[in-house]
Amino acid sequence: MFRKNTLSHTVKKGKLGEKRNMPENNAVLVGNKPVMNYVLACITLFHGGAKEVNIKARGKAISRAIDIAEVVRRRFLPDVEVKKVDIGTDRLEAREQDGETTNVSTIVITLER
């Protein structure tokens, strides 16, 4: 579910004008930090020229990801819309040797400007 964005763009490097491809990484991975830290990350990506930002979370952080998307849309960037919401399940293997797997819910909220 959480795969790297495969879009790429060309960036000039150095005086010689050499070009190389760099992957666009417009994803904000949600963890345990305060909501405003992630909101600032989203706003920074949009102001940096990103047309889309993916907010990714799993487990208990899903509700925080929804809060982040709503704060960005309603308080800071009213021209941003929710383009897509993907939900899914990741299967995690236990750290111990018993071989049990655990299901963890995931969400990816795509915001578009």
Legacy VTK file of the C-alpha trace (Angstrom):
# vtk DataFile Version 3.0
C-alpha trace
ASCII
DATASET POLYDATA
POINTS 113 float
0.000 0.000 0.000
2.782 2.401 0.890
4.842 2.481 -2.235
7.163 5.190 -3.414
5.758 7.717 -5.855
7.176 6.805 -9.282
6.672 10.175 -10.923
9.868 11.992 -11.741
10.958 15.376 -13.005
14.167 16.796 -14.408
16.438 18.987 -12.312
19.476 20.935 -13.509
22.596 20.355 -11.472
25.872 22.218 -11.470
27.345 24.703 -13.923
27.437 22.238 -16.786
23.670 21.887 -16.808
23.750 18.154 -16.271
20.275 16.717 -15.885
19.202 13.859 -13.692
15.844 12.383 -12.736
14.648 12.783 -9.168
11.534 11.062 -7.826
8.837 13.352 -6.496
8.144 12.444 -2.915
4.989 14.309 -1.991
4.032 12.028 0.867
3.551 12.956 4.498
3.822 9.894 6.734
1.753 10.388 9.886
3.067 9.240 13.250
2.837 10.447 16.839
3.878 14.082 16.422
1.381 16.921 16.925
-1.088 17.564 14.103
0.324 20.992 13.289
3.739 19.506 12.448
2.143 17.461 9.657
-0.048 20.382 8.547
3.103 22.479 8.153
4.703 19.689 6.114
1.697 19.620 3.753
1.658 23.396 3.372
5.412 23.395 2.696
4.993 20.799 -0.065
2.195 22.796 -1.702
4.177 26.033 -1.536
7.154 24.170 -2.979
5.188 23.541 -6.163
3.524 20.203 -5.510
0.138 19.753 -7.175
-0.737 16.735 -5.016
0.185 15.677 -1.493
-0.432 12.197 -0.084
-1.118 11.892 3.638
-0.375 8.307 4.665
-1.182 6.660 7.981
-1.967 3.307 9.493
-3.509 2.004 12.689
-4.263 4.539 15.396
-2.768 7.380 13.337
-5.623 7.221 10.799
-7.790 9.653 12.776
-4.838 12.053 13.003
-4.397 11.871 9.196
-8.036 12.860 8.705
-7.578 15.775 11.113
-4.502 16.900 9.173
-6.346 16.868 5.845
-9.260 18.844 7.288
-7.044 21.461 8.961
-5.097 21.989 5.724
-8.313 22.341 3.695
-10.418 24.432 6.052
-7.949 26.705 7.858
-4.894 27.226 5.668
-5.434 26.365 1.992
-9.108 26.644 1.029
-8.275 25.961 -2.648
-7.091 22.426 -1.777
-9.544 19.560 -2.313
-9.562 15.893 -1.413
-8.909 14.091 -4.689
-8.920 10.501 -3.486
-9.053 8.412 -0.320
-7.592 4.904 -0.413
-8.081 2.467 2.428
-6.537 -0.919 2.846
-4.914 -3.465 5.102
-1.255 -4.305 5.643
-0.293 -7.720 6.960
2.523 -7.464 9.474
4.516 -10.458 10.612
5.176 -10.719 14.330
8.663 -9.926 15.579
8.832 -13.210 17.408
9.391 -16.576 15.784
5.790 -17.789 16.222
4.899 -16.785 12.629
1.639 -15.014 13.438
0.524 -12.106 11.259
-1.384 -9.010 12.295
-3.694 -6.935 10.120
-3.253 -3.161 10.304
-5.622 -0.724 8.589
-4.120 1.907 6.286
-5.301 5.125 4.654
-3.881 7.396 1.968
-5.577 10.777 1.549
-4.613 12.582 -1.650
-4.994 16.360 -1.514
-4.956 18.291 -4.793
-4.453 21.964 -5.485
LINES 1 114
113 0 1 2 3 4 5 6 7 8 9 10 11 12 13 14 15 16 17 18 19 20 21 22 23 24 25 26 27 28 29 30 31 32 33 34 35 36 37 38 39 40 41 42 43 44 45 46 47 48 49 50 51 52 53 54 55 56 57 58 59 60 61 62 63 64 65 66 67 68 69 70 71 72 73 74 75 76 77 78 79 80 81 82 83 84 85 86 87 88 89 90 91 92 93 94 95 96 97 98 99 100 101 102 103 104 105 106 107 108 109 110 111 112
